């Protein structure tokens, strides 16, 4: 009798220990704010490779799935009417074979962003109940470049994240083209054009790149006088592959070289070893991200309920951001790639930390002692490139101070 009770007692005790050991300990870090910079989804190419087998970019490839539809409006940053969209207008001045415009989000791209929204839902609503399960305009801020594919990508992400449930119209904010800071703006910033503009053309004349380009042009049967480069070739190649459209056979053999050379070109163009280049590419955006963090920490701001900032951007945004953060992996960011910044507060010490991830993988930022980066260390790493918007515009127009940096 006693033995049995003793045995039962020890089994019960053992199960208590087992339960305690396997109980999920709450993280010492409490999530306070999320900021996501994401590339738009798959799209029609910006240009087709000339003189090769043409793909048919038909309107059926652009149909919006019903589950991506939400009630939304596009405004300027102050909530007024949407600004003019000259970049979009430039796409719509051309038509691809098959009858669609260049640079348009496709059904595949819409689904990719919807899926990213579902991934964020799983993380921030289901696994950790941080966001309200339906869209709440007090909690969520959405800004996009004023281009149809990024606006539609933001819409699809929100549809996935909140499963089309919304308490109020979704506002997607955009800025006018000359003031845009969500991508390196050569047209709006004279200094940036002076620093980097000439490097686009130069990148194709670098000996290794030029030799490969000549070989691929002759393999594809492209007229040597046609002006093409690896970024254009990659763009058309990846767009075709993603939509199951035929590739010129010769391109199969060149696929990895095209990928590598396109990134080599971007690395040359941005020249990340020169601080000012990256600063003029990402400075104001970094400043916005840091300001959002500061506003959250300082306590009651004008938007105390804000929990999520979404920025719908481009590959040309993500690459210099990754370079400036010191975590660029020399691979072109895929469609719907995201850089996510999470702000945490330690439950015991009340200290703040920032965690950066790229396509779902945590990144340890150089200058940070850990993946959970103490805020002071993170701010120090960002300060190298961060620029207040007013300072950025002053620099943009200060090209007279740079006599040595004339284009060559």
TADA-V34116 format. One line per field, one symbol per residue. ss: DSSP state (H for helix, E for strand, - for the rest). psi: psi as a letter, one per 40 degrees, with the letter a starting at -180 (. if undefined). burial: I if it has 9 or more other C-alpha atoms within 8 Angstrom, else O. A space follows every 50 residues. Layout:
ss = ???
psi = ???
burial = ???
This chain:
ss = -HHHHHHHHHHHHHHHHHHHHH------EEEEEEEEEEE---E------- -------EHHHH---HHH---EEEEE----E----HHHHHH-------E- ----E-HHHHHHHHHHHHHHHHHHHHH-------EE---EEEEE---HHH HHHHHHHHHHHH---EE--EEEEE--HHH----------HHHHHHHHHHH HHH---HHHHHHHHHHHHHH---------HHHHHHHHHHHHH------HH HHHHHHHHHHHHHHHHHHHH----HHHHHHHHHHHHHHHHHHHHHHH--- -------EEEEEE-HHHHHHHHHHH------------EEEEEEEEE---- -EEEEEEE--EEE---------EEHHHHHHHHH-----HHHHHHHH--HH H-HHH---
psi = dddddddddddddddddddddehhhiiehhhdihhhhiiiaiiiidiihi eihiihgiddeehhideehihiihiadeeaihiigddddddeeihihdei iifhhidddddddddddddddddedddhgdiheihhdddhhhiiighddd dddddddddddefehhgiihhhiiiideeheeihgddehddddddddedd dddeehdddddddddddddefhhdehhiidddddddddddddefiiihdd dddeddddddddddddddddgeehdddddededddddddddddddddeah aegdehdhhhhhaideddddddddefehefihhiieiihhhhhihhddee iiihhhihfehihhhheheidghhdddddddddddhhiddddddddefdd egdefii.
burial = OOOOOOOOOOOOOOOOOOOOOOOOOOOOOIIIIIIIIIIIIIIIIIIIIO OIOOIOIIIOIIOIIOOIIOOIOIIIOOOOOOIOIOOIOOIIOOIIIIII IIIIIIIIIIIIIIIIIIIIIIIIIOOOOOOOOIIIIOIIIIIIIIIIII IIIIIIIIIIIIIIIIOOIIIIIIIIIOOIIIIIIIOIIIIIIIIIIIII OOIIOOOOIIOOIIOIIIOIOIOOOOOOOIIIIIIIIOIIIIOOIOIIOO IOOIOOOIIIIIIIIOIIIIIIOOIOIIIIIIIIIIIIIIOOIOIIOOOO OOOOOIIIIIIIIIIOIIIIIIIIIOIIOOOIIOIIIIIIIIIIIIOOOO OIIIIIIIOOOIIIIOOIOOIOIIIOIIIIIIOOIIIIOOOIIOIIIIIO OOOOOOOO
